[in-house]
């Protein structure tokens, strides 16, 4: 069952607190969100520590709200939360083996086609393993939708695949929000490759059908052997599901994430 996390106050600044946890063995400083994360070896094992500056409090509170409402084996959940004397906050997660499909990298989109990178390796897997990973992503978002949340800023950079265990993880839900809601900005955060048309329209309703669109794009982009959407590995049944899920008109899409998942599984099942 989900459990609410209340940040524990810590009378230390960030460097001292990190040193008290253990030995830092990795730093992730180029995140689009501006948050800085670390790999830390602790006495209890390796941990992934994501830090939030005061200006990122909105993302912190959203993450805590989602994890308080949703528990799913594919969604990486924090073990603890802390509020530091310096005003920063941190979420501590288990360390997950594998590779983020689209890591933040100075090469930009070119990292997706690096033959040694996680995305190219994932796309080279047998189709059944890719489909199983996609099914896990769908199932996780069935749970997200059932808890009343909409997936915001979900894209391939939110997916970590463990190649040894053949397991997909959703690793970043910091922008997920209760829905439906009305967009009060010019656009939502996110990757344009995954975003629904209404996410760029002030005053639009953002709801479960918006998540359906994003998941449809995820299915299309990840069940492809390349990055130009020209090497589709699926069949016509799967393509038809994706076409409906990504219809520009929300009313024409699957009404719920659960409906999309049922349709996808029917299309993917052997005849």
N, C-alpha and C positions, 0 to 999 in steps of 0.2 A: 504494500500500500504506500502511496505517496506520503511524505511527511514534510511539514513546513520547516524551513531552516531560518532561524533568527541569527543574524550575524553576531558573533561573540566579540565584545570589545577587547582590543589588544593595546596595551600601553607601550607601543614601540612604533618606530617608523618602518617603512617597507624593507629596506636592506637588512636591518637587524632582525626583523621578524622572519624573513626568508632564511637567513643564516641559522635561526633557531630551529627551523623545520628540518634542515639537513643540508646536503650539498647540491648546489645547482649544477646540472649537467647540460642544460639546453636553455636558450632564450629565443622567444618568438616576438620580435620587435616591429615587424613590418605589417601588422594586421590593419586592415582597412578601417576597423572600428576605432583604432587608436589605443586599444587596450594592449598591454604587454603581458605575455604569459611565459611560464618557466617550467622546465622539467626539474623536479627536485627529488633526490634520493633521500628518503627518510628511513628511520628505523622500522617503520611499518611497511616499507616498500616504496616503489617509485610513484610519484604523484605529478599531476598536471595542475599547475596553479595559475589561474587567470586573475589578473589584477584590474581594478577599475578605479580610475581617477574620479574625483568628485563630480566632474561633468558627465560621467557615464552612469550616474546613479539610476537613470531611467532604465538602462539596459540591465543593471544589476537587479532592480526590483522586478522587471519583467521575467528575468530568468528564474528568480526565486518563486514567482507566482506560478509559472509553468510547472516547475518541478514539485511544487506543493500540490498540484492538481493531477499530474500525469506521471505514471510509473510504467515504463515499458522496457523490456530487455534490450531493445535496440537504441534507446536514448541514453546517452551518457549523463549520469546524474551526479551532482556534487555530493561529497561526503560531509563537507563542513563549509561554513561561511564566516568571514571575519571582517570587522571594521577596525582599521588601524588608527593610531593616534594622529597620523599625518593627514587623515581625511580620506585616504584610499580605502578600498575594500578588496576582498579577495574571495574567490571560490576555489576550493580544493577538490579535485576530481581524481579518481584512479587513473593511472597511466595506462593508455591503450596501445597495444602493439598494432602496427600496420602503417598505412600511409593515407594522408588526406588527398582526396582525388584532385582537388585544385588548390594547392597550398599557395599562400602569399609568397611571391617570388619576384625578384627584379626582372625576370624575363617575361612577366605578364602571362598572356594566354599561351605563349610558346611552351610553357611548362606542361601543358596538357598533352603535347605531342612528343615530349621527350620519351624515347623508347624505354628508358630506365625509370621513368616516373610512374607514380601510382595510377594515374588515369590511363596511360597507354597499357600498362600491365593489366589493369582491370578490364579494359576493352578487348584484350587478347584472351581472356578467360573463355572456357567453353560456355556456350549460350545458357545452359541450364544453371550454371553457377551465377551468372549475371542475373538471370531471372529470379533466382532465389534471393539474391541481395536486394533486388528491386522490390520483391514481395515484402521483405522486412521493412523497407522504407515506407511502403504503403500501409502496412499493419501498424507501424508506429504512429502514423498520421491519422489512422482511424481512432486511435486512443486520444490523440491530440484534439481531434474534432469532437469526440464524445465528451471531452472535458470543457468544451466551449471555447477553444482557442483557434485562431487563424494563423497559418504559417506565414510569417513575414521575414524577408531576407533569407529565404531558404534557397540554396544553390549547391553546386558540386563542392564548394569549399566547406560545406557543412557535413560532408560525408567522409568517414574514415573507414577504409576496408582493411581487415585483418586477413592477409593472404594465407597465412598458415592455418588459421581456424576457419577460413571461408565464412567470415562474419562481417556484416555491415553495421556501422554505428552512426547514429546521428549525433553530432558533437557540438552543435551550437544552436540554441533555441532562444538566444537573448532578445530577439526582436519579436518573438511570437506574442500575440495580443488577444485578449478576449474579444470575441466577435458575436454578431456583426457590429461593425462600427463605420462611421462616415469619415472619409479621408479629408482631413482639414489642412493638408499641405499640398504642394504641387505634385508630389510623388512620394511613394514609400521608398525606404532603402532597399537595395537588392540588385541582383544581376539582371540586366535587361533580357538576357537569353531565357530567363525562367519566369519573368514577371507577366502577369495578366494585364490587359489593356486598362482595366479600371484602376490599377495601381499608379497610373500616371494622370489621373483625372480628379482634380479637387472636387469634393462633394459626392464622389462615387461611394457606393456601398461596398465594403470589403467584407466578404463572408466566406462560408465554407466552399462555395463554388470558386472563389479565388484560389484557395488551396488546391482544389481539383485541377485548375489550370497549371499551377506550378508543378504539381506531381505529374501531370501529363507531359510537360516539357522534360521533366526528369527522366521519364520512361523513354522518351524519344531520343534524348541526347546520350543516354548511357547504354541503350541497346543499339549502339552504332559502333562500327569498327574504327571510325575516325572522328575528326572534330568539325567537319564541314557538312554534316548531315547528308552525306552522299554514299554512305556504306551501311545502310540499314540491315540489321541482322534478324529482324523479326519477320512476321508474316502479315498477310492482309487482315486477318482477324485482329491482331494486336494494333495494326495501323488504324483500323476503324475506331477502336477504343480511344486511341490517342487523339484522333481527329475530333471526336466529340468532346473529349476532356478539354481540348485547347481551342474550342470555338470562341471567337472574339466576343460573342454575345453570352453573358453568363447564364441566361435562361435556357440556352441550348446545351449546356454542359450537363454532366451527371450532377444530380442535385446534392449529393453528399460524397464524402471521401469513401464511405463504406460502399456506396453504389459503384464508384469507380473501381474499388478493390475487387468486388464481386465480378464485374465485367472483365477486368484484366485477367483474373484467375481463370475465368471461363475461356477467354481467348488464348491463354497460355497452356491450358490443359491439353494433353495429347488427344487426338481425335480417335 
